[in-house]
Amino acid sequence: MKKHCEIIEDLLPLYVDQVTNTETKMFVTDHLTECERCRQIKAELLKNKSYAVNMMQPSPTEPSPYELAFVKHIQKSRRWSGASFILLIFLFSLICWFLV
């Protein structure tokens, strides 16, 4: 039975992630019905898997006041640069029109 346990221990991460084929899944399931130690290992893997999934999800955070101020500054700069560009083109057009 120890030999089967070693094989199952290697297969359990794949079994928990549900990426084994049908035959392997049945083999692991049959073994888990008989072996308490392997069931405990499976339970530990499931616990760790749920922890890892929770750790991968980003936690929602509020932007800091510095971030908000920076975004407002960038938006304001963009507005001014756009308006300046349009004014510059208008003035250039007027100068060209008067010179012709």
CNS distance restraints for C-alpha pairs under 8 A (distance, minus, plus):
assign (resid   1 and name CA) (resid   5 and name CA) 6.37 0.50 0.50
assign (resid   2 and name CA) (resid   6 and name CA) 6.37 0.50 0.50
assign (resid   3 and name CA) (resid   7 and name CA) 6.48 0.50 0.50
assign (resid   4 and name CA) (resid   8 and name CA) 6.07 0.50 0.50
assign (resid   4 and name CA) (resid  31 and name CA) 7.87 0.50 0.50
assign (resid   5 and name CA) (resid   9 and name CA) 5.98 0.50 0.50
assign (resid   5 and name CA) (resid  38 and name CA) 6.85 0.50 0.50
assign (resid   6 and name CA) (resid  10 and name CA) 6.47 0.50 0.50
assign (resid   7 and name CA) (resid  11 and name CA) 6.34 0.50 0.50
assign (resid   8 and name CA) (resid  12 and name CA) 5.77 0.50 0.50
assign (resid   8 and name CA) (resid  28 and name CA) 6.28 0.50 0.50
assign (resid   8 and name CA) (resid  31 and name CA) 7.77 0.50 0.50
assign (resid   8 and name CA) (resid  38 and name CA) 7.41 0.50 0.50
assign (resid   9 and name CA) (resid  13 and name CA) 7.79 0.50 0.50
assign (resid   9 and name CA) (resid  38 and name CA) 7.14 0.50 0.50
assign (resid   9 and name CA) (resid  41 and name CA) 7.76 0.50 0.50
assign (resid  11 and name CA) (resid  15 and name CA) 6.09 0.50 0.50
assign (resid  11 and name CA) (resid  28 and name CA) 7.67 0.50 0.50
assign (resid  12 and name CA) (resid  16 and name CA) 5.94 0.50 0.50
assign (resid  12 and name CA) (resid  28 and name CA) 7.65 0.50 0.50
assign (resid  12 and name CA) (resid  42 and name CA) 6.51 0.50 0.50
assign (resid  13 and name CA) (resid  17 and name CA) 6.22 0.50 0.50
assign (resid  13 and name CA) (resid  45 and name CA) 7.05 0.50 0.50
assign (resid  14 and name CA) (resid  18 and name CA) 6.03 0.50 0.50
assign (resid  14 and name CA) (resid  19 and name CA) 5.46 0.50 0.50
assign (resid  14 and name CA) (resid  20 and name CA) 5.94 0.50 0.50
assign (resid  15 and name CA) (resid  19 and name CA) 6.25 0.50 0.50
assign (resid  15 and name CA) (resid  20 and name CA) 5.76 0.50 0.50
assign (resid  15 and name CA) (resid  25 and name CA) 6.57 0.50 0.50
assign (resid  15 and name CA) (resid  28 and name CA) 7.57 0.50 0.50
assign (resid  16 and name CA) (resid  42 and name CA) 7.29 0.50 0.50
assign (resid  16 and name CA) (resid  45 and name CA) 7.29 0.50 0.50
assign (resid  16 and name CA) (resid  46 and name CA) 6.77 0.50 0.50
assign (resid  20 and name CA) (resid  24 and name CA) 6.02 0.50 0.50
assign (resid  20 and name CA) (resid  25 and name CA) 5.93 0.50 0.50
assign (resid  21 and name CA) (resid  25 and name CA) 6.12 0.50 0.50
assign (resid  22 and name CA) (resid  26 and name CA) 6.22 0.50 0.50
assign (resid  23 and name CA) (resid  27 and name CA) 6.27 0.50 0.50
assign (resid  24 and name CA) (resid  28 and name CA) 6.17 0.50 0.50
assign (resid  25 and name CA) (resid  29 and name CA) 6.04 0.50 0.50
assign (resid  26 and name CA) (resid  30 and name CA) 6.02 0.50 0.50
assign (resid  27 and name CA) (resid  31 and name CA) 6.29 0.50 0.50
assign (resid  28 and name CA) (resid  32 and name CA) 6.10 0.50 0.50
assign (resid  29 and name CA) (resid  33 and name CA) 6.43 0.50 0.50
assign (resid  30 and name CA) (resid  34 and name CA) 6.94 0.50 0.50
assign (resid  31 and name CA) (resid  35 and name CA) 6.10 0.50 0.50
assign (resid  32 and name CA) (resid  36 and name CA) 7.08 0.50 0.50
assign (resid  32 and name CA) (resid  38 and name CA) 6.14 0.50 0.50
assign (resid  32 and name CA) (resid  39 and name CA) 5.62 0.50 0.50
assign (resid  33 and name CA) (resid  39 and name CA) 7.94 0.50 0.50
assign (resid  35 and name CA) (resid  39 and name CA) 6.45 0.50 0.50
assign (resid  36 and name CA) (resid  40 and name CA) 6.31 0.50 0.50
assign (resid  37 and name CA) (resid  41 and name CA) 6.42 0.50 0.50
assign (resid  38 and name CA) (resid  42 and name CA) 6.15 0.50 0.50
assign (resid  39 and name CA) (resid  43 and name CA) 6.15 0.50 0.50
assign (resid  40 and name CA) (resid  44 and name CA) 6.19 0.50 0.50
assign (resid  41 and name CA) (resid  45 and name CA) 6.21 0.50 0.50
assign (resid  42 and name CA) (resid  46 and name CA) 6.18 0.50 0.50
assign (resid  43 and name CA) (resid  47 and name CA) 6.18 0.50 0.50
assign (resid  44 and name CA) (resid  48 and name CA) 6.17 0.50 0.50
assign (resid  45 and name CA) (resid  49 and name CA) 5.95 0.50 0.50
assign (resid  46 and name CA) (resid  50 and name CA) 6.23 0.50 0.50
assign (resid  47 and name CA) (resid  51 and name CA) 6.33 0.50 0.50
assign (resid  48 and name CA) (resid  52 and name CA) 6.10 0.50 0.50
assign (resid  49 and name CA) (resid  53 and name CA) 6.17 0.50 0.50
assign (resid  50 and name CA) (resid  54 and name CA) 6.24 0.50 0.50
assign (resid  51 and name CA) (resid  55 and name CA) 6.22 0.50 0.50
assign (resid  52 and name CA) (resid  56 and name CA) 6.29 0.50 0.50
assign (resid  53 and name CA) (resid  57 and name CA) 6.73 0.50 0.50
assign (resid  63 and name CA) (resid  67 and name CA) 6.01 0.50 0.50
assign (resid  63 and name CA) (resid  68 and name CA) 6.58 0.50 0.50
assign (resid  64 and name CA) (resid  68 and name CA) 6.42 0.50 0.50
assign (resid  65 and name CA) (resid  69 and name CA) 6.09 0.50 0.50
assign (resid  66 and name CA) (resid  70 and name CA) 6.10 0.50 0.50
assign (resid  67 and name CA) (resid  71 and name CA) 6.23 0.50 0.50
assign (resid  68 and name CA) (resid  72 and name CA) 6.24 0.50 0.50
assign (resid  69 and name CA) (resid  73 and name CA) 6.12 0.50 0.50
assign (resid  70 and name CA) (resid  74 and name CA) 6.24 0.50 0.50
assign (resid  71 and name CA) (resid  75 and name CA) 6.19 0.50 0.50
assign (resid  72 and name CA) (resid  76 and name CA) 6.09 0.50 0.50
assign (resid  73 and name CA) (resid  77 and name CA) 6.11 0.50 0.50
assign (resid  74 and name CA) (resid  78 and name CA) 6.15 0.50 0.50
assign (resid  75 and name CA) (resid  79 and name CA) 6.33 0.50 0.50
assign (resid  76 and name CA) (resid  80 and name CA) 6.35 0.50 0.50
assign (resid  77 and name CA) (resid  81 and name CA) 6.04 0.50 0.50
assign (resid  78 and name CA) (resid  82 and name CA) 6.05 0.50 0.50
assign (resid  79 and name CA) (resid  83 and name CA) 6.20 0.50 0.50
assign (resid  80 and name CA) (resid  84 and name CA) 5.96 0.50 0.50
assign (resid  81 and name CA) (resid  85 and name CA) 6.10 0.50 0.50
assign (resid  82 and name CA) (resid  86 and name CA) 6.35 0.50 0.50
assign (resid  83 and name CA) (resid  87 and name CA) 6.21 0.50 0.50
assign (resid  84 and name CA) (resid  88 and name CA) 6.03 0.50 0.50
assign (resid  85 and name CA) (resid  89 and name CA) 6.26 0.50 0.50
assign (resid  86 and name CA) (resid  90 and name CA) 6.23 0.50 0.50
assign (resid  87 and name CA) (resid  91 and name CA) 6.17 0.50 0.50
assign (resid  88 and name CA) (resid  92 and name CA) 6.07 0.50 0.50
assign (resid  89 and name CA) (resid  93 and name CA) 6.07 0.50 0.50
assign (resid  90 and name CA) (resid  94 and name CA) 6.31 0.50 0.50
assign (resid  91 and name CA) (resid  95 and name CA) 6.22 0.50 0.50
assign (resid  92 and name CA) (resid  96 and name CA) 6.17 0.50 0.50
assign (resid  93 and name CA) (resid  97 and name CA) 6.05 0.50 0.50
assign (resid  94 and name CA) (resid  98 and name CA) 6.22 0.50 0.50
assign (resid  95 and name CA) (resid  99 and name CA) 6.20 0.50 0.50
assign (resid  96 and name CA) (resid 100 and name CA) 6.31 0.50 0.50
